Amino acid sequence: MKKIFTVALLGATLLYAESSAFGAGDITSNSSYGLTSNEKLFKEKLDNLNNENIQTNARINEINERIEGLQSTLEGINSQYAKSNSRLSQVEENNQNIENNFTSEIQKLKAYVEESRKIQEANNKQVKKVLAELSSLVDA
């Protein structure tokens, strides 16, 4: 029993370390004063990890900003595409209307030309008839 009590008391004494009034042995302080070589190595690795963590967070923030910029650019491009697509649809519709109007006008012109041709043929027949009558009157 004395051995167990002695071991427990010795273990508790070794595990419990009183804080130094001067910060010796404090692994979280900026100074490595009072640290053992293992604690110094641990502190160095901890500081390196903290620095890497800070750098990684800065890189993540930079990447997030770039992603937001790309998203903004993509939204702008999509907006321009939608406007261009809408304008193209309007132009195609206007083009179709103009084409339909031209087709209608061409049909009207063809009908007018055909009507004019028929009138011209009728006039030619009448002129020939009148010339034939005049010719027979002159000959007689």
Secondary structure, 3 states (H helix, E strand, C coil): CHHHHHHHHHHHHHHCCCCCCCCCCCCCCCCCCCCCHHHHHHHHHHHHHHHHHHHHHHHHHHHHHHHHHHHHHHHHHHHHHHHHHHHHHHHHHHHHHHHHHHHHHHHHHHHHHHHHHHHHHHHHHHHHHHHHHHHHHHHC
